[in-house]
Amino acid sequence: AAVSHVSSNSFSGEYKQGSSNQQLPTDPGDHAKPDDTCLELVLKVRIQSHKENDFIEVELDRQELSYQNLLKVSCCELGINPEQVEKIRKLPNTLLRKDKDIRRLQDLQEVELILMKDGSSELREYTPSLLEKPCYNSNAAKMTY
């Protein structure tokens, strides 16, 4: 009985040592946030459009938050050429212009890419609606432009 009493004391001593360790309380806090949430900034991105208003979620490495990286990743995800983008807007009405602006963004903020217009803005706005009409003739459209 004396031997088992000694062994139980040594176990309780080890347990006390572990519970007084200052690192244990911080471990659950570290695991409360998933690693990917801390390392990545998730933004909702879309192309400015009169017809389509859906966003996609884009992940940016927090260590590489820059205007150019936002532009590159967003364009890649949306399937457009970065040279087509005229401006980047944080909705509802703030233009993003520099790296510092990008570093201030928070998770799930909405960002819109404004594309450059080809020629007059009227032509650009009305062309998509013509494409949807069944009577639209693409050969005739090429000749008139």
N, C-alpha and C positions, 0 to 999 in steps of 0.2 A: 504494500500500500504506500510505503514511503517513496518508492521509486516512481510510481505513477503520479504522486503529489509533486515531486520535483519536476517531472516532465511537463505537467500541466502548468507549473509556474513558469517554466522556460517558454512555453507556447504563449502564455498570456503576456509575458515580457516582450516577446517578439511582436505580438499584436499591438501592444501599447506603443512600441517604437514606431511601427508603421502608421498608426493613427495620429501620432504627434508630428509626423513628417509633413512639412508645409507644402510639398508638391502635390499631395493627394487632392486637396480641395480645388486646386486650379485645373486638374485634369478634366473633371466633368465640364467645366466652363469652356475649355478648349474644344471639347467634343460637341458642345451645344450648337456651335456654328459649323456647318460642313465646310471642309477645306475649299471646295470650289467656289463657295459664296465669298469667301475672304479673298481669294486670288483673282476672281473675275468680276467685272462689272457687266451686268445684264441690262441692255437697253432695248426699247421697242422702237423699231425703225421701219419707215415706209417711204415710198416715193410720193411726192406731191401729185395728186391726181384728182380730177373732178369726178371720176367714175369709181376708182378703187380706193378704199380707205382702211384696208386691213394692215396691221403691223406684223412684223416678224420679230422674234427675239434674237438679239445678236450678243455674243459674249466677247468682251475685250479683256485682255490681260491687264490687271491693275498696275503692273510694273511698266507697261508700255502704253500708258494713256497719252495719246497725242492726236492732234487733228488729222494728220496723215494716216495714222493707224485706224481711226474711226472711219475715215473715208474708204480706205482699202478694204477693210473687213465688211463694211456695209455694202459696198458695191459688189464684192465677191458673193455675198449671201443673196443679194437681189438680182444678180446677173446683169449688171450694167457696167459700163466703162467709167472709171473715175473722172475721165476728161469730160464726160457729159454733165457732171455735177457743177452747178453754178454756186450754190450756197447750201449750208446745212443749218437747219432751224430746230431749236428746242421748242417744242410746242408749249404754249400757244403762240408766242410771238417774239422769241429771242434768237438772234443770229449767233451761231457759234463761229468764232473767227480764229482762235488760237489755242495752243495746248493747254493754257491755264483754264480756259472755258471748259475744255473736255474733262480736266481733272476735277472740276466742281460737280460734274454730273453724278447723280445717285441712281441706284438700282431701279429699273423699270420706268425710267423717265422716257418720254416720247420724243423721238427725233425724226425729222422729215428732211429728205433730200430734195432740193429744188433743182430740176434739170434745166440746162440751157435750152433756150428756144431756138429753133431753126427758122430763120426768116422772120416773118411777122408773127406776132402772138395770135392774131385771129386765125391764121391758117393752121397753126399748131393746135388750137383749141377745137376747131371744127373737123379736122381730118379724122380723128377716131370715130366720131359719130357717123361719118360717111362710110367707113369701113364696115360698120355693122349692118348697113342697109343691104338687102338682097340684090338690089338693082345696081350696086356699085360696080363700076368697071375699072379695074386697076390700070389697064392699058390706056384708057381715055384719060385717066387722072395723070399719068406720066406725061402725056402729050401736052396737057394744058399747063403743067407747071414747068 
